[in-house]
């Protein structure tokens, strides 16, 4: 990882090589919870997901250099407005968002299109409705000659190994060395299984999410295990429901 400012912004190639990156992760500290944004480098330009723009000029220069030509800004969840409007202005790029984005007027003014069959994304990148009531969208990319990756915002947390937290305390919901499925509201265990069992039909090598600094590898086995034997828990406030599993 290239650390631009300690505990500020860091960049790493998640898929590909430094010379030919396919997915670049950038990690942000100091803007609330640890946050992850991703650059998907396609022949038609770079797609940026749920951006958090650095506050430091040096980091912004690194971001601009790594991003190259930005084809679009992608919002995966109305809860991840982050710096979408500023990124759209800075990179003069259209913003794509989930159908539920109309409920959030702040970045709705910057929304150019919503994901649907009439608005295909470059390089065969697919959008999948997560089933969460907030309207989160998953991205599924079968990278040519590379890995098959699912990117989400807040519905699948977890990572296989401890670390990457930059010295910050780990929030329990990030499920360091484990997997945690999150759903808005109070859906039943049966409903959660229905939502996530759909992923068994996909070939997935990695799952990346909007907060964990490391990937979830061998994700289908992890999802199947948490659905069969994970802990089911409704948050005391009723705002969300979890199923989670610690890895040994």
DRENTOR-429255 format. One line per field, with one value per residue: z negated, x negated, y of N, C-alpha, C in turn. Coordinates in nm, 2 decimals, decimal comma, always signed. Atoms other than C-alpha are relative to their C-alpha. Layout:
REM DRENTOR-429255
n_up	Z|... $
n_east	X|... $
n_north	Y|... $
ca_up	Z|... $
ca_east	X|... $
ca_north	Y|... $
c_up	Z|... $
c_east	X|... $
c_north	Y|... $
//
This chain:
REM DRENTOR-429255
n_up	+0,00|+0,00|+0,10|-0,04|+0,13|+0,11|+0,06|-0,08|-0,12|-0,05|-0,12|-0,03|-0,12|+0,05|-0,10|-0,11|+0,04|+0,00|-0,14|-0,06|+0,10|-0,04|+0,11|+0,10|+0,13|+0,08|+0,13|+0,06|+0,14|+0,04|-0,05|+0,06|+0,01|-0,11|-0,13|-0,12|-0,13|-0,10|-0,14|-0,09|-0,12|-0,11|-0,13|-0,03|+0,10|+0,14|+0,08|+0,14|+0,09|+0,13|+0,03|+0,11|-0,05|+0,10|+0,04|-0,02|-0,14|-0,05|-0,02|-0,12|-0,12|-0,02|-0,04|-0,14|-0,08|+0,00|-0,07|-0,14|-0,05|+0,08|-0,08|+0,08|+0,15|+0,03|+0,14|+0,03|+0,11|+0,04|+0,13|-0,03|-0,08|+0,01|-0,07|-0,14|-0,08|-0,02|-0,10|-0,13|-0,05|-0,02|-0,12|-0,11|-0,03|+0,03|+0,12|-0,01|+0,13|+0,00|-0,01|+0,12|+0,02|-0,01|+0,14|+0,06|-0,09|+0,00|-0,12|-0,11|-0,10|-0,08|-0,05|-0,15|-0,04|+0,10|-0,07|-0,06|-0,13|-0,10|+0,04|+0,03|+0,04|-0,09|+0,02|+0,05|+0,14|+0,03|+0,13|+0,06|+0,11|+0,12|+0,07|+0,12|-0,02|-0,04|-0,14|-0,04|-0,12|-0,01|-0,13|-0,02|-0,11|-0,05|-0,07|-0,11|+0,03|+0,14|+0,11|+0,00|+0,12|+0,04|+0,08|+0,07|+0,09|+0,14|+0,02|+0,03|+0,06|+0,04|-0,06|+0,04|+0,10|+0,08|-0,05|-0,10|+0,06|+0,02|+0,14|+0,06|+0,07|-0,09|+0,03|+0,00|-0,12|-0,11|+0,01|-0,03|-0,01|+0,00|-0,10|+0,06|-0,09|+0,06|-0,07|+0,06|+0,06|+0,08|-0,08|+0,07|-0,04|-0,13|-0,10|-0,02|-0,08|-0,14|-0,06|-0,02|-0,07|-0,14|-0,04|-0,03|-0,15|-0,06|+0,03|+0,07|+0,06|+0,11|+0,03|+0,06|+0,05|+0,02|+0,12|+0,04|-0,08|-0,06|-0,07|+0,04|-0,10|+0,01|+0,06|-0,01|+0,11|+0,12|+0,00|+0,03|+0,14|+0,10|-0,02|+0,06|+0,14|+0,06|+0,11|-0,04|+0,10|-0,03|+0,08|+0,10|-0,05|-0,11|-0,12|-0,10|+0,05|-0,05|+0,02|+0,00|+0,03|+0,02|-0,06|+0,09 $
n_east	-0,08|+0,07|-0,06|+0,03|+0,01|-0,03|-0,14|-0,08|-0,04|+0,09|-0,05|+0,06|-0,06|-0,07|+0,00|+0,09|+0,14|+0,03|+0,02|-0,13|-0,11|-0,14|-0,07|+0,08|-0,07|+0,05|-0,05|-0,01|-0,01|-0,03|-0,12|-0,09|+0,06|+0,09|-0,08|+0,07|-0,05|+0,07|+0,01|-0,01|+0,07|-0,05|+0,04|-0,08|+0,03|+0,00|-0,12|+0,03|-0,12|-0,02|+0,13|+0,04|+0,11|+0,10|+0,01|+0,14|+0,03|+0,09|-0,08|-0,09|+0,08|+0,01|-0,13|-0,02|+0,09|-0,04|-0,13|+0,00|-0,13|-0,12|-0,11|-0,13|+0,00|-0,10|-0,06|-0,06|-0,10|-0,03|+0,07|+0,14|+0,01|+0,14|+0,04|-0,04|-0,02|+0,13|+0,08|-0,06|+0,05|+0,14|+0,03|-0,09|-0,05|-0,14|-0,03|-0,10|-0,04|-0,11|-0,13|-0,05|+0,07|-0,09|-0,04|+0,10|+0,01|+0,13|+0,08|-0,09|+0,02|+0,11|-0,02|-0,02|-0,07|-0,01|+0,04|-0,10|+0,06|+0,03|+0,12|+0,10|+0,13|+0,11|+0,08|-0,08|-0,03|-0,14|-0,06|-0,10|-0,07|+0,04|-0,12|-0,01|-0,11|+0,06|+0,02|+0,14|+0,03|+0,13|+0,07|+0,06|+0,09|+0,09|+0,11|+0,06|+0,13|+0,03|-0,09|-0,14|-0,01|-0,13|+0,03|-0,12|+0,02|-0,02|-0,09|+0,08|+0,13|+0,09|+0,13|+0,05|+0,11|+0,00|+0,09|-0,04|-0,08|+0,08|+0,01|-0,13|-0,08|-0,08|-0,14|-0,04|-0,08|+0,09|+0,02|+0,14|+0,01|-0,13|-0,09|-0,13|-0,11|-0,08|-0,12|-0,08|-0,12|-0,01|-0,04|+0,02|+0,11|-0,04|+0,02|+0,14|+0,05|-0,05|+0,08|+0,14|+0,02|+0,01|+0,14|+0,06|-0,01|+0,11|+0,14|+0,06|+0,13|+0,02|-0,11|+0,05|-0,11|+0,03|+0,06|+0,12|+0,12|+0,05|-0,11|-0,06|+0,03|-0,08|-0,12|-0,12|+0,01|-0,02|-0,14|-0,08|+0,01|-0,07|-0,15|-0,04|+0,04|+0,03|-0,09|-0,10|-0,01|-0,06|+0,05|-0,10|-0,08|-0,09|+0,04|+0,06|+0,01|+0,13|+0,04|+0,15|+0,08|+0,14|+0,08|+0,10 $
n_north	-0,12|-0,13|-0,09|-0,13|-0,07|+0,10|-0,01|-0,09|+0,07|+0,10|+0,06|+0,13|+0,08|+0,11|+0,10|-0,05|-0,03|-0,15|-0,04|+0,01|+0,02|+0,03|-0,06|-0,07|-0,04|-0,10|+0,01|-0,14|-0,01|-0,14|-0,05|+0,10|+0,14|+0,04|+0,00|+0,06|-0,03|+0,09|-0,04|+0,11|-0,04|+0,07|-0,07|-0,12|-0,10|+0,05|-0,02|-0,02|+0,03|-0,07|-0,06|-0,09|-0,08|-0,04|-0,14|-0,05|-0,02|+0,10|+0,12|-0,03|+0,02|+0,15|+0,05|-0,04|+0,08|+0,14|+0,01|-0,03|-0,05|+0,05|+0,02|-0,02|+0,01|+0,10|+0,01|+0,13|+0,00|-0,14|-0,03|-0,03|-0,12|-0,03|-0,12|+0,02|-0,13|-0,07|+0,08|-0,02|-0,13|+0,00|+0,09|-0,02|+0,13|+0,02|+0,08|+0,10|+0,03|+0,10|-0,06|-0,07|-0,12|-0,11|-0,04|-0,08|-0,11|-0,07|+0,04|+0,02|-0,11|+0,04|+0,14|+0,00|+0,12|+0,11|+0,12|+0,09|+0,06|-0,10|-0,07|+0,10|-0,04|+0,05|+0,12|+0,11|-0,01|+0,02|-0,05|+0,09|-0,05|+0,08|+0,04|-0,08|-0,10|-0,13|+0,00|+0,02|+0,08|+0,06|+0,01|+0,13|-0,02|+0,11|-0,07|+0,08|+0,07|-0,03|+0,04|-0,04|-0,08|-0,06|-0,12|-0,04|-0,11|+0,03|+0,12|+0,12|-0,05|+0,11|+0,02|+0,13|-0,01|-0,13|-0,10|-0,10|-0,10|-0,13|-0,04|-0,04|+0,10|+0,07|+0,01|+0,14|+0,04|+0,02|+0,14|+0,03|+0,14|+0,06|-0,05|-0,06|-0,05|-0,11|-0,04|-0,11|+0,04|+0,12|+0,11|+0,13|+0,09|+0,06|-0,10|-0,02|+0,11|-0,02|-0,10|+0,03|+0,13|-0,03|-0,02|+0,13|+0,02|-0,08|+0,04|-0,11|+0,02|-0,10|-0,10|-0,13|-0,08|-0,15|-0,03|+0,09|-0,04|+0,12|+0,07|+0,13|+0,10|+0,13|-0,06|+0,08|+0,10|-0,08|-0,04|+0,12|+0,04|-0,09|+0,02|+0,12|+0,01|-0,13|-0,05|-0,09|-0,10|-0,13|-0,12|-0,04|-0,11|+0,05|-0,07|+0,10|+0,14|+0,06|+0,13|-0,01|+0,12|-0,03|+0,11|+0,06 $
ca_up	+0,00|+0,08|-0,23|-0,13|-0,47|-0,78|-0,91|-0,62|-0,28|-0,15|+0,19|+0,29|+0,60|+0,50|+0,83|+1,11|+1,08|+1,01|+1,38|+1,49|+1,21|+1,25|+0,91|+0,69|+0,33|+0,15|-0,22|-0,41|-0,78|-0,97|-0,79|-1,03|-1,03|-0,82|-0,46|-0,14|+0,21|+0,53|+0,88|+1,14|+1,44|+1,76|+2,13|+2,14|+1,84|+1,46|+1,25|+0,89|+0,62|+0,32|+0,32|+0,01|+0,14|-0,05|-0,23|-0,15|+0,18|+0,22|+0,18|+0,44|+0,69|+0,63|+0,67|+1,00|+1,13|+1,04|+1,17|+1,51|+1,72|+1,50|+1,69|+1,40|+1,03|+0,89|+0,58|+0,43|+0,15|+0,06|-0,28|-0,10|+0,03|-0,09|+0,15|+0,47|+0,57|+0,53|+0,72|+1,00|+1,03|+0,99|+1,26|+1,48|+1,46|+1,46|+1,14|+1,15|+0,85|+0,73|+0,79|+0,43|+0,48|+0,56|+0,18|+0,11|+0,26|+0,17|+0,43|+0,63|+0,79|+0,92|+1,03|+1,41|+1,43|+1,23|+1,29|+1,53|+1,85|+2,05|+1,87|+1,90|+1,73|+1,91|+1,95|+1,87|+1,51|+1,37|+1,11|+0,87|+0,64|+0,28|+0,16|-0,13|-0,19|-0,15|+0,21|+0,20|+0,53|+0,57|+0,85|+1,00|+1,23|+1,42|+1,50|+1,84|+1,77|+1,40|+1,08|+1,03|+0,78|+0,59|+0,45|+0,19|-0,05|-0,38|-0,33|-0,35|-0,59|-0,68|-0,60|-0,63|-0,84|-1,11|-1,03|-0,80|-1,05|-1,06|-1,44|-1,48|-1,71|-1,52|-1,51|-1,59|-1,28|-1,06|-1,17|-1,16|-1,07|-1,00|-0,80|-0,89|-0,68|-0,75|-0,66|-0,73|-0,96|-1,11|-0,83|-0,94|-0,92|-0,63|-0,44|-0,49|-0,36|-0,05|+0,02|-0,01|+0,13|+0,47|+0,47|+0,49|+0,86|+0,92|+0,94|+0,69|+0,59|+0,37|+0,19|+0,12|-0,09|-0,19|-0,52|-0,58|-0,47|-0,36|-0,12|-0,19|+0,00|+0,06|+0,00|+0,12|-0,14|-0,41|-0,31|-0,30|-0,64|-0,81|-0,66|-0,80|-1,14|-1,20|-1,49|-1,41|-1,59|-1,58|-1,69|-2,01|-1,82|-1,55|-1,29|-1,14|-1,17|-1,14|-1,08|-1,16|-1,20|-1,35|-1,15|-1,34 $
ca_east	+0,00|-0,12|-0,06|-0,03|+0,04|+0,02|+0,37|+0,50|+0,52|+0,37|+0,38|+0,32|+0,38|+0,64|+0,66|+0,39|+0,04|-0,11|-0,19|+0,16|+0,41|+0,76|+0,90|+0,74|+0,85|+0,82|+0,86|+0,96|+0,91|+1,05|+1,38|+1,59|+1,55|+1,27|+1,39|+1,30|+1,35|+1,25|+1,13|+1,23|+0,99|+1,17|+1,08|+1,35|+1,22|+1,21|+1,52|+1,51|+1,73|+1,86|+1,56|+1,41|+1,19|+0,86|+0,82|+0,45|+0,33|+0,06|+0,31|+0,55|+0,26|+0,20|+0,57|+0,58|+0,28|+0,41|+0,76|+0,67|+0,98|+1,29|+1,58|+1,84|+1,89|+2,09|+2,31|+2,38|+2,60|+2,80|+2,62|+2,29|+2,34|+1,99|+1,82|+2,01|+2,11|+1,76|+1,60|+1,85|+1,75|+1,38|+1,37|+1,65|+1,80|+2,17|+2,31|+2,49|+2,70|+2,95|+3,32|+3,38|+3,14|+3,44|+3,51|+3,19|+3,21|+2,86|+2,68|+3,00|+2,93|+2,61|+2,76|+2,73|+2,88|+3,00|+2,87|+3,09|+3,05|+3,06|+2,76|+2,50|+2,17|+1,83|+1,65|+1,95|+1,98|+2,31|+2,54|+2,74|+3,01|+2,90|+3,26|+3,19|+3,47|+3,23|+3,18|+2,81|+2,67|+2,39|+2,13|+2,02|+1,72|+1,57|+1,24|+1,12|+0,83|+0,86|+1,06|+1,43|+1,52|+1,83|+1,82|+2,08|+2,13|+2,27|+2,45|+2,15|+1,87|+1,57|+1,21|+1,01|+0,72|+0,67|+0,51|+0,52|+0,69|+0,42|+0,41|+0,78|+1,01|+1,20|+1,58|+1,75|+1,97|+1,66|+1,61|+1,23|+1,14|+1,49|+1,80|+2,11|+2,42|+2,61|+2,97|+3,17|+3,46|+3,57|+3,60|+3,62|+3,35|+3,54|+3,54|+3,17|+3,10|+3,31|+3,12|+2,77|+2,82|+2,86|+2,49|+2,42|+2,51|+2,21|+1,84|+1,68|+1,31|+1,32|+1,58|+1,48|+1,69|+1,71|+1,54|+1,31|+0,95|+0,89|+1,08|+1,30|+1,15|+1,32|+1,64|+1,90|+1,79|+1,80|+2,15|+2,29|+2,14|+2,27|+2,62|+2,62|+2,45|+2,40|+2,54|+2,86|+2,89|+3,13|+2,98|+3,15|+3,27|+3,43|+3,24|+3,06|+3,02|+2,70|+2,59|+2,22|+1,95|+1,60|+1,33|+1,10 $
ca_north	+0,00|+0,35|+0,56|+0,92|+1,07|+0,85|+0,79|+0,99|+0,82|+0,50|+0,33|-0,03|-0,25|-0,50|-0,69|-0,67|-0,54|-0,19|-0,17|-0,28|-0,23|-0,37|-0,27|-0,01|+0,04|+0,36|+0,37|+0,69|+0,76|+1,06|+1,09|+0,88|+0,50|+0,35|+0,39|+0,21|+0,34|+0,15|+0,24|-0,01|+0,03|-0,06|+0,01|+0,27|+0,46|+0,43|+0,38|+0,51|+0,37|+0,57|+0,81|+0,98|+1,26|+1,32|+1,65|+1,67|+1,81|+1,55|+1,27|+1,43|+1,43|+1,06|+0,99|+1,19|+1,01|+0,67|+0,73|+0,86|+0,92|+0,88|+0,74|+0,75|+0,78|+0,48|+0,51|+0,17|+0,28|+0,60|+0,57|+0,62|+0,97|+1,05|+1,30|+1,20|+1,55|+1,69|+1,39|+1,44|+1,80|+1,74|+1,46|+1,59|+1,25|+1,13|+0,97|+0,64|+0,54|+0,28|+0,32|+0,43|+0,72|+0,94|+0,94|+1,13|+1,48|+1,59|+1,38|+1,32|+1,66|+1,51|+1,18|+1,13|+0,78|+0,49|+0,14|-0,06|-0,26|+0,06|+0,19|-0,09|-0,04|-0,08|-0,41|-0,63|-0,51|-0,62|-0,46|-0,68|-0,57|-0,67|-0,70|-0,46|-0,21|+0,08|-0,02|-0,11|-0,24|-0,49|-0,48|-0,80|-0,79|-1,09|-0,93|-1,05|-1,30|-1,21|-1,25|-1,24|-0,98|-0,87|-0,51|-0,40|-0,11|-0,23|-0,56|-0,81|-0,71|-0,92|-1,02|-1,34|-1,20|-0,94|-0,62|-0,32|-0,10|+0,17|+0,17|+0,24|+0,05|-0,21|-0,16|-0,49|-0,48|-0,48|-0,84|-0,86|-1,22|-1,33|-1,25|-1,04|-1,00|-0,68|-0,60|-0,28|-0,33|-0,66|-0,92|-1,29|-1,55|-1,71|-1,38|-1,33|-1,67|-1,60|-1,29|-1,43|-1,78|-1,61|-1,55|-1,93|-1,91|-1,67|-1,75|-1,52|-1,50|-1,19|-0,97|-0,61|-0,38|-0,01|-0,04|-0,35|-0,27|-0,63|-0,86|-1,16|-1,45|-1,79|-1,59|-1,84|-2,10|-1,82|-1,71|-2,07|-2,13|-1,82|-1,89|-2,24|-2,19|-1,82|-1,62|-1,43|-1,10|-0,80|-0,47|-0,35|-0,04|-0,25|-0,04|-0,35|-0,73|-0,93|-1,28|-1,33|-1,59|-1,57|-1,76|-1,99 $
c_up	+0,00|-0,10|+0,03|-0,12|-0,10|-0,06|+0,08|+0,12|+0,04|+0,13|+0,02|+0,12|-0,06|+0,10|+0,12|-0,06|+0,00|+0,14|+0,08|-0,10|+0,06|-0,10|-0,10|-0,12|-0,05|-0,13|-0,06|-0,15|-0,03|+0,05|-0,05|+0,00|+0,12|+0,13|+0,11|+0,12|+0,10|+0,14|+0,08|+0,14|+0,12|+0,13|+0,03|-0,11|-0,14|-0,06|-0,15|-0,08|-0,13|-0,05|-0,13|+0,05|-0,11|-0,02|+0,03|+0,15|+0,06|+0,03|+0,12|+0,13|+0,03|+0,05|+0,15|+0,09|+0,02|+0,08|+0,15|+0,05|-0,07|+0,09|-0,08|-0,14|-0,03|-0,15|-0,02|-0,10|-0,03|-0,13|+0,02|+0,09|+0,01|+0,08|+0,15|+0,08|+0,03|+0,10|+0,14|+0,06|+0,03|+0,13|+0,12|+0,05|-0,04|-0,13|+0,03|-0,15|+0,00|+0,01|-0,12|-0,02|+0,01|-0,14|-0,06|+0,09|+0,01|+0,12|+0,12|+0,11|+0,10|+0,07|+0,15|+0,04|-0,11|+0,07|+0,05|+0,13|+0,11|-0,02|-0,03|-0,04|+0,09|-0,04|-0,06|-0,15|-0,03|-0,13|-0,05|-0,11|-0,13|-0,07|-0,13|+0,02|+0,03|+0,14|+0,04|+0,12|-0,02|+0,14|+0,01|+0,13|+0,03|+0,08|+0,11|-0,04|-0,15|-0,10|+0,03|-0,13|-0,02|-0,09|-0,06|-0,09|-0,14|-0,03|-0,03|-0,05|-0,03|+0,07|-0,06|-0,11|-0,08|+0,06|+0,10|-0,06|-0,02|-0,14|-0,06|-0,07|+0,10|-0,04|+0,01|+0,13|+0,12|+0,01|+0,05|-0,01|-0,02|+0,11|-0,07|+0,11|-0,07|+0,08|-0,08|-0,05|-0,07|+0,09|-0,08|+0,05|+0,14|+0,11|+0,03|+0,08|+0,15|+0,07|+0,04|+0,07|+0,15|+0,05|+0,03|+0,15|+0,07|-0,04|-0,05|-0,07|-0,12|-0,02|-0,06|-0,05|-0,04|-0,12|-0,04|+0,09|+0,07|+0,07|-0,08|+0,11|-0,03|-0,06|+0,00|-0,11|-0,13|-0,01|-0,03|-0,15|-0,10|+0,02|-0,07|-0,15|-0,07|-0,10|+0,07|-0,11|+0,05|-0,09|-0,09|+0,05|+0,11|+0,13|+0,10|-0,07|+0,06|+0,00|+0,01|-0,05|-0,02|+0,07|-0,10|+0,04 $
c_east	-0,09|+0,07|-0,04|-0,02|+0,04|+0,13|+0,08|+0,06|-0,10|+0,05|-0,07|+0,07|+0,06|+0,00|-0,09|-0,14|-0,02|-0,01|+0,14|+0,11|+0,13|+0,10|-0,10|+0,08|-0,06|+0,07|-0,01|+0,02|+0,04|+0,12|+0,12|-0,06|-0,09|+0,08|-0,08|+0,08|-0,08|+0,00|+0,00|-0,05|+0,05|-0,06|+0,07|-0,02|+0,02|+0,14|-0,04|+0,12|-0,01|-0,13|+0,00|-0,12|-0,10|+0,01|-0,13|-0,02|-0,08|+0,08|+0,10|-0,08|-0,02|+0,12|+0,02|-0,08|+0,04|+0,13|+0,00|+0,13|+0,11|+0,12|+0,13|-0,03|+0,12|+0,04|+0,06|+0,11|+0,04|-0,06|-0,14|-0,01|-0,15|-0,04|+0,03|+0,01|-0,13|-0,09|+0,06|-0,05|-0,15|-0,04|+0,09|+0,06|+0,15|+0,00|+0,11|+0,04|+0,11|+0,14|+0,05|-0,07|+0,09|+0,05|-0,10|-0,02|-0,14|-0,08|+0,10|-0,01|-0,12|+0,01|+0,03|+0,09|+0,01|-0,03|+0,13|-0,06|-0,03|-0,12|-0,11|-0,13|-0,11|-0,04|+0,09|+0,03|+0,15|+0,05|+0,10|+0,06|-0,03|+0,12|+0,02|+0,10|-0,05|-0,04|-0,14|-0,01|-0,14|-0,06|-0,06|-0,08|-0,08|-0,11|-0,06|-0,14|-0,04|+0,10|+0,14|+0,04|+0,14|-0,04|+0,14|-0,03|+0,01|+0,07|-0,09|-0,14|-0,09|-0,13|-0,06|-0,11|+0,02|-0,09|+0,05|+0,07|-0,07|+0,00|+0,13|+0,06|+0,09|+0,15|+0,05|+0,07|-0,09|-0,04|-0,14|-0,02|+0,13|+0,09|+0,13|+0,09|+0,08|+0,12|+0,07|+0,13|-0,01|+0,05|-0,03|-0,12|+0,03|-0,02|-0,15|-0,06|+0,04|-0,08|-0,14|-0,02|+0,00|-0,14|-0,07|+0,00|-0,12|-0,13|-0,07|-0,13|-0,02|+0,13|-0,07|+0,12|-0,04|-0,07|-0,12|-0,12|-0,06|+0,11|+0,05|-0,03|+0,08|+0,14|+0,13|+0,01|+0,04|+0,15|+0,09|-0,02|+0,07|+0,16|+0,04|-0,03|-0,03|+0,09|+0,09|+0,03|+0,07|-0,06|+0,10|+0,09|+0,09|-0,04|-0,06|+0,00|-0,13|+0,01|-0,15|-0,06|-0,15|-0,08|-0,10|-0,14 $
c_north	+0,12|+0,10|+0,14|+0,09|-0,10|+0,03|+0,10|-0,07|-0,10|-0,07|-0,13|-0,06|-0,13|-0,12|+0,06|+0,02|+0,15|+0,06|+0,00|-0,03|-0,03|+0,06|+0,06|+0,04|+0,13|+0,01|+0,14|-0,01|+0,14|+0,06|-0,09|-0,13|-0,02|-0,02|-0,04|+0,05|-0,08|+0,07|-0,13|+0,05|-0,08|+0,07|+0,12|+0,11|-0,06|+0,03|+0,01|-0,03|+0,08|+0,07|+0,08|+0,07|+0,04|+0,15|+0,06|+0,01|-0,11|-0,13|+0,01|-0,02|-0,14|-0,06|+0,03|-0,08|-0,15|-0,02|+0,01|+0,06|-0,07|-0,01|+0,02|-0,02|-0,09|+0,01|-0,14|+0,00|+0,15|+0,04|+0,03|+0,12|+0,05|+0,13|-0,02|+0,12|+0,06|-0,08|+0,02|+0,13|+0,00|-0,08|+0,02|-0,13|-0,02|-0,09|-0,10|-0,04|-0,11|+0,06|+0,08|+0,13|+0,12|+0,05|+0,09|+0,12|+0,06|-0,04|-0,03|+0,11|-0,03|-0,13|+0,01|-0,11|-0,10|-0,13|-0,07|-0,05|+0,10|+0,08|-0,10|+0,07|-0,06|-0,14|-0,11|+0,00|+0,00|+0,06|-0,10|+0,06|-0,08|-0,05|+0,08|+0,11|+0,14|+0,01|-0,02|-0,09|-0,06|+0,01|-0,13|+0,01|-0,13|+0,06|-0,09|-0,05|+0,03|-0,06|+0,04|+0,06|+0,06|+0,12|+0,04|+0,12|-0,04|-0,13|-0,13|+0,06|-0,13|+0,00|-0,12|+0,02|+0,13|+0,09|+0,10|+0,12|+0,14|+0,05|+0,04|-0,12|-0,06|+0,00|-0,14|-0,04|-0,02|-0,15|-0,04|-0,15|-0,07|+0,06|+0,04|+0,05|+0,10|+0,03|+0,11|-0,06|-0,13|-0,12|-0,13|-0,07|-0,06|+0,10|+0,03|-0,11|+0,01|+0,10|-0,04|-0,13|+0,02|+0,00|-0,14|-0,03|+0,08|-0,06|+0,12|-0,03|+0,09|+0,08|+0,12|+0,08|+0,14|+0,03|-0,09|+0,03|-0,12|-0,08|-0,12|-0,09|-0,13|+0,04|-0,09|-0,10|+0,08|+0,03|-0,12|-0,04|+0,09|-0,02|-0,13|-0,01|+0,13|+0,05|+0,11|+0,10|+0,13|+0,10|+0,04|+0,11|-0,04|+0,06|-0,10|-0,14|-0,06|-0,15|+0,00|-0,13|+0,04|-0,12|-0,05|+0,03 $
//
